[in-house]
Structures are given as C-alpha cells and as structure tokens.
C-alpha cells in the first residue's frame, strides 16, 4: 500500500494543471503468484517475478473532473450549479515485474534484501468518478489512458517488511490526448 502522484517526469510537483490531494491519492495491491530462480550458489542473487493485482486512486483537488471532450481527455470544471464533494481518477491493474534481487541473512535472521526491476502494468476499469448531492456519478470512461504501461520498480526491506518506489516510464495518457503526467508511487509492503 502506498501513496501516488501524477508528476511531470521525475519532478515531484503536480504537472500539466493536475492538482491532487496527495494524502488521499493512494494504491494497494496483492501478489497472486510469485516465483524465484537463484542466480548464485549462495542464494544471494536471484531472478524473481510475480503477478499482482491492485487498485490506484488519484484524488483531485478543486471542483474539476477528468472527462473526454472532442476526443481529448482532460480536467474540466463541474457543470454550472454543481459542487463536487469528491473527484477522482481510478483504475485497477495487473502488474508483472521481472527483478534482479540481492539478499543477505544477518545473524541467521532476515533476510535484508534489495531489488530493481522493470514492470509491465496492465490497466483496466479506468473511470473518473465524482460525488455530489450525496451520490457518486461517473464523469468519464475511456479516457485515452494507455492500457499498458512500463514501470521501474525499486524495493528494499528486511524480513517480512519492505518499502518500494515505482515510476512509470511514459505518460499515463496517450500522446496529445490527455495531460502529460507520469505516475509515481511509494509505500510499504508486507510479505507473508
């Protein structure tokens, strides 16, 4: 589980007019399958992969929502006389990383580990959802979001706990069909 942003490249400021409520923009995921192959005789180096499924939600700041108008997705203000109490862009995803991992046991405990990997992200169920008059409404679907993304993922941890940093190598939206933003997220992991 972690927090997520929509910055412009590696700059951590909000990009292209997309203002988020950072404390309410988050993701969670669970690995459905995983496997590993040792690359060294002492098992310190390995190649690992998994299939994860999860959810990402970006909470927008202001009385705006993502919608598609004239074939282009963007942030548009609420219709006259409507005040959004919440607005978010959300999607579900499958993630498939392929990692080089290093690990070392310390005093027969642990292990201490670190990994770096490219990760394929397959996005589905993409919607812009707003809330007003006490009800949720779909503001937009089919928002020109790339259905497949390539992320870079770095992880470090000890024993059953870890931290991660994930960066999307190209924009969330198709070229010239939406804001130029590259998702980035960081958070904690529990391995059980």
N, C-alpha and C positions, 0 to 999 in steps of 0.2 A: 504494500500500500504506500502511495506517495503523493506528492504534490506535483502539479504540472503547470506549464506556462506555454504561451504562444509567442515566442520572441522572434526577432528578425535575425536569422542566422545564429551566431554564437553570442550576440548581445543579449543580455538578460532583460532589457527593457521591453515593454509591450510594443508590438510592431503594427505598422500599417493601420493605425486607428483602432486596433482591437484592445480594449481595456478590460482586464479581468479582475475579479475578486480573488486574489491569489490564495487566500486561506480557505476558499470554497471551491477551488479547482483542483481535482484530485483524480487518482486512478487506483484500481485494485486489480489483482489478478491471481490466478491459481494455476499451477502446473498440473496438467492432466497426465502427462507421460514424461519421463526423462531417462537418459542413459549416458554412460561414460565409457571411454576406452583409455586405458593407461598408455602413455607415450614414453614413460621411463620405467626402469625396473624397480625403482624405489617408490613408485606411485606418486611422486611429487608433481609430475606434469601429466596432464590428461586432456583429452578432447571430449567435450560434453555437449549435449543438445537436449532440447525438451520441446514439448508442445504446451503452450499456455493459453488460457482464455481469460479475458477480463473486460473491464469497463473503464472508459475515460469520460470525464465531465469537465467542461470549461464553463465556469460561471461568469457571465458578462456583467460589467458594471455600467449602469445607466439604463435608460429606457429605450434600448435597442435590441434587435434580434438578428440572427443570421437568416437571410431569405435569399431566394433566387429571383432576380428580375432581369428581363431581357437576356436570359441565358448566362448571366453572371451572378455568382454568389457574393454576398457582401453583408455588411452591417447596415441595417436600415432602421429608422426610428419607428416607434409604435404608431399605429393609426391614431388619428385625432381622437381625443377624449378617452384614450386608454392608457393606463399607467401600469406597467409590468411590475409585479412584486418580485419576480424572478425571471431570468432569461439565461438559457444555457445551450451549448452545443454539446451533444453527447454521441458516443458511438461505442460499440462492442468490438473486440478484436481477438484474433488468434495471433500468437507470437511464436516464432520458431528461431531461437538463437543457435549459433554454432560457435562454441567458445574454446579458447585455449585457457586452461586453468592450471594454476600453481597452488599447491597446498603443502603445509608443513605442520606436523604434530609438535606440540610444545609440552614437554614433561608428560608424554603419553596422554595428553588431552587435546581437545580441539577437533578439528584442525583449524589453523589460520589459513585463509585462502584468498586468492585474488584471481579475477578472470577479465578478459576483454574479448568482445565478440561482435560480429555483425549479426543483425537480427531482422528477419522478414516479419512484417506486420500486415495482416490481412484484416481490413476494416469492414464492418457490416453494421446495419441498423443505425445509420447516421441520421440524426434528426436535430432540428433546432426546436426547443420546447420553451414556451413562455407560460407564466402564470399571472392571471388577473381575474378579478371578480370571484376569487376563491377557487378557480378551476384551472387545470392545466390544458394548454392548447398547443397543437403542433404548428409552428410558424413556418417551417420549411423542411423538405425532404429532398433527396437527390441534389445535394448542394455542391456538385463538382469537386468533391473530395476524392483524392487519389485512393482507389480501393486497396492498393498495395503500397506499403512504404518500406524503406530500408533504414533501420536504426543502427546506431552504435551504442553498445551497452558495456558499462564497466561495473564490476561488482567486487566488493571486499567484505570479509566477515570472519567471524570466529565461532566455531561450534555450530549452533543452530540459528545464529543471528547474522544478518548482513545488511549492507547498505548498497544502493545502486544509483547510477546516473545514466539516463537514456537520452539520446539526441537523435532526432530524425534528420537524415542527410539531405532531404529535399522537402519542399513545401507540402503542407497538408492539402492545399487546394491545387487543382490543375493550373498550369501556366496561363496567365491572363484571364482566368475565370473565377478568381477569388483573391482574398488578401494574401500577401506573401508572408507566411508565417511558418516556422519550423518548430514543431512540438519538442519540448524538453521536459523531463521529469526526474525527480529524485525522491528517494524514500527508503523505507526499511523493509526487510524481508525476514520471514520466519521459515526455516527449513524443518520439516517434521517427517 
